[in-house]
Amino acid sequence: MEITSRIAIEDVRFKSTEDIIESEQRQGLKAIQAFLKGKTAYDVLPVSFRLLVLDTSLLVRKSLNILQQNGIVSAPLWNSKTSKFAGLLTSSDYINVIQYYYQNPEKLDKVEHFTLDGLRDVERAIGVQPLETVSVHPFKPLYDACLKMVASKGRRIPLIDYDAEKQREIVLSVLTQYRILKFVAQNCKETRMLRKPLRDLNIGCYSNLVTATMDTPVLDVIHLLVQRDVSSVPILDADGTLLNIYESVDVLLLIKGGIYTDLELTVGEAIMRRSDEFEGVYTCTDQDRMDTIMDTIRRSRLHRLVVIDDKNKLKGVVSLGDILQYLLEDADATPAAAPDPLADL
């Protein structure tokens, strides 16, 4: 009888700890959402920053050179004929151009004369999502900017103001998911209350993952990036062990100067051409807590987390978009069952 009572008491204590963590998690999410609603998109901008805006009449080849010379991977587009913001140029747009010309090799000789305002034609021709034109006013709540990013699945959102005197739009800056999440991690102490592990949060993708090997041709990986609408592909060995990751921005290094022959390289060969500034692959386990993940974002510049097991085998991928979406969810809603991290692997 005494043993039974002791077990019952321990069970109550265990449940109480779970209840405390669950309650703190909900309170933490509500506090973060209140923080986002109390700040504007403008508040996230650093004291000093550089903004590069490209005209849509610019040649695609020249735009790529400009991005690489300035060490950036995206830029707002401006239509000088209408004096309006025309969308956001990213690595995905260059990948779409590659897809278009490999599907239409007879038009490859025209690539030198292709301009940015022709990207719409490329999108329609290969059947991909159109150029993202979502934006937000700089003095709107940061929460609104986050909602728009999640709804559009965009990783960046331009801040667009309006000059009433000149009756024209003004591109002020561009916010990224990383900059927003780092701002939250640095300034909202309630992120420490997010003590539930990934496995309990239904965050990320754990099944039907896109992967490649070091011997996979880069062109095959590009096809995967477009077909599956992803920004990166984990690189595994024959046993499923994580070796590296190949990102859409890596493709830009191979078409430097408008030369497309290097796309025939293997992933392993292409990775060797990376800049020394590449920060490596950030990994975690499904036991890592959201508070530690937010602390990692505060300290390190990362774009995603690759979820692995204790043997370094791939289990899933968690993007910054996944994390941002989670922070915006209804804290009082009943969480959906987490996906099986081993399913379909």
N, C-alpha and C positions, 0 to 999 in steps of 0.2 A: 504494500500500500504506500509505503514511504517512497519507493522507487517511482511508482506511477505518478505521485504528486510532484516529485522533482522534475520528471520529464514534462509534465503539464506546465509547470512554472517556466521551464526553459523554452518551451514552445511559445508561450505567451510573450516572453521577452523577445524572441526572434521575430514574431509577428509585429511587435511594437517597434522594433528597429526598422523593419520594412515600411511600416506605416509612417514613421518619422521621415524616412528618406523620400517616400512618395509625396508626403505633404510639403517638404522643403522643395522638391522638384517643381511642384505646381506653383508654389510661392515665388520661386526663382524665375520661372517662365513669365509669370504675371509682372514681376518687377522689371524684367528685361523689356517686355512689350511696352510697359509704361515709360521706360527710359527712351525707347525708340520713338514713342509718340511725343515725348517732351523735347526731343532734339530735332533740328532741321538737317536736311541733306548738306547744307552749307557748313554746318558745324564739323563735319567729318574732314573737310579739306585741310591740308597742312598749311602752315603759315606761308610757305613758299613752294610753288610747284610750276611745272612747265606744261604747256598745252600745245599740241600740234594738231591743226585742223587741215584736212586735205580737200581740195576742190574736186568735184566729180568729173571734171574735164581732164584730169591728170591721167597719164598712161599707167596701166597696172604695173608695168615693169619699173617705172620711176617711183611709184608709190612704195613698192617693196624696198627699193634702195633707200628711200627716205626713212622708212621705219627702222631698217637695220643700222643706218648711220647714226640714228638717235637712240638706239638701244631700247625700242619699244615694240610692242606686238599688236597694237590696235590704235585707231585714231578716228575721231568724228569726221564725217563727210559733210561738205557744204556745197549747196547748189547755188552758184553765183548768179544764175539767171533768175531764180525765184527768191534769192536771199533767205533761204531756209535750210535748216538742218535736214540732211538727206540720209541719215543712218549712221551706223557704226561699222567701220572697216576692221575686220579681225582676221586671224589666220584661217578661219573657216572659208572666207571668201576666196583666198588664194587656192585652197584645196578644191573648192568648187570649180575654179578655172582649170586646174589640172585635170579634174574629172571630165570636164567638158571637152578639152582638147584630146584626151585619150579616147573618148567616145567618138570624136570627130577628127581623126588624124589628118584628114585632108585640109583642115582649117588651121593646122598648127603653125603655118607660116604667117598667119595673121596675128599671132600673139603679141608681136612687137607693137602693133597699132591698137591694141585693145585698151579702152579707157574705163575708168571706174563707173561711169554712168551706164555702162553696158552690163553691169553685174546682174541686173534684173533679168536680162535675156538669158544669161548663163543659168540662173536659178530655175527659170521656167523650162529650159532645155533638158536639164538633168533631174528635174522633179524634186528639188529640195526646198526647205523653208526659205522665204524671202528675207532679204536684208533686214535686220532688226532696227526699227525706227522708234521704239518706245523711249520716252524721256521723262524727266520730272523737273519741276521748278525748284530752284535751289533753296527756297524758303518754305517749301512744303515739309511736313513732318517726315523724318527719316523712315518712320514706319511705312508711309505711303510708297517711298522709293523701294523698300524691301518687298512690299506686296507686288509691285509692278515687276520686279526682277524675278520673283518666284513664278508669277503668272506667265511671263514671257519665256521663262527658262534661260534668261540672259545672264551672263556672268559679269556684265558691266551695264551701267546706265548713265547716259550723259545728263548733265544739268543744263537746262535750257532756260534762259531768261528772255525778256522781251523789252526792247527799247521803244517806248511809246513815241518818243520824239522823232526817231528815224524810221519808226514803223517796220522794224525788222527784228528777227530773232538773234540772240547772242548765245554762243556756246561757251559756257563758263568753265566746265571741267567734266571729268568722267569719274564716277565712283565704281569701284570694283567690289565684288563680294568679300574679297580678302580685306580691303580697307575698312569696310563696314564692320565685319566681325572682329577685326583687331581693335577698332574704336570701342566696340562693346566690351571686349575683354579687358581693355585698359581702364575703362571709366565706369563700368557697372559691376560693383563688388558682388552683386547677387549671383554672378556666374559661379561662385563658389558653392552655391546651393544645389547645383546640378550634379548630384552624386550618383545617379543611376548609370549603369554601364550600357554600352552600345547594344548589347544583346537584348536589352529590355526596351529599346526605344524605337525599333522598326525604322532605323535610319540606314540608308545606303542600298546598294545592289549586291545580292549574294547568289544569284542564279543566272544562268544563261549569259555568263560573262564573256566579253570579247577579249581574247588573248592572242599572243604571237610568240615566236621564238627568235633567237638571235639570227637564224638563217632565213627568216621570212623577208621577202623583198619589200622595200618601203612602199612601193606602189600598191601591194596587196593590203598593207596596213592603212593606206590612204582610202582605199575602197571601203574598208571596215569603218573608218571614222565617219564617212559620209553615210553609209547604209544604216549604221546603228545610231547615228547622231550622238556620238560621244567625242570627248576632247582628248582622250588618252587610251592607250592599250597596254596593259601589264605584259611584261616579257618574262616568259617562264622557260625552265629547262624541261627535259623530257619527263621528269618526275613531278612537275607542277610546282617546283620551288621558284619563288620570286627572284628574278635576277635584276630587273630594271623596269623602266616604264618608258614608253615612247609617246610623246605628246604632239598635238597638232602644231604647236609652235616650232617643234623640231624640223618640220617640213620646210619652214621658211629658210633655214640655213642651207638646204639642198638646192634651192632655186635662186640663190643669190646671183644677181646680175642677169636674171631672166633665162638662165640655162637650166634645162629640164632633164638632161641626160643622167644626172646623179640619182634620179628616182629609181634607177635600176639597182642601186646598191642594196645590200641586206641591212636589216635593222642594226646588227652588230657593227657593221662598217659605218653606218650613219651616226651611231652613238659616239664613235671615236672622234667625230668632227664637232662635238658639242663644245660650247664655250666653257672655260674654266669657272665661270660664274654659276653654272648649274649646281643647284643646292642638294641634289640627290633625291632619293625617294623617301618620303615620310610614311612610316608604317605604324600600325597599332594593332591591338587585339580586340576581340569583341567584349573583353572584360574591362577595357579602359573606360573610364568615366568621362562624362561630358565636361566636367569642370577641368580635368587635366588636359583634355583636347583644346578647350578654350585657352588654357594657359600656354599650350604649344603655339596656338595661333598668335597669341600676344607676343611671344618671344621669337618666332620664326616665320619666314615668308614661305607659305605653302599654299598649294592649290587643291590638294586632295589628300586623303589618307588611304593607303592600301591596307586592308585588313588581312592579317596573316595568323596562322596558328603557331604553336610553340616549336614547330619544325620548319618555319619560314615558308609554309605552303599557302598559296593564295586562297582566301576565303571570301573576300568581297572588296568593294571600293566605296568609300564615302567621300562625296564631293562637298565643297563649301556650300553649294546650292542646297544639298541635303540638310546640312546643319542650319543654314539660314531658314529654310522652310520649317524645320522642327521648332526653332525659336519663335516662330509666328503662330504655331498651332494653338488651338484652344486648350489651355492648361487643365480645364475641368472635364474635357472630353475623355471618354473611355478609350485607352490606347488600343490600337489594332494589334493582333498577334504578330510578333516579330517573325520575319521569314527564316526558314531553316538555312543557316549559313553554309551547310554542306550540300544543299540541294543542287543537283545538276552540275556538280563540279567533277 
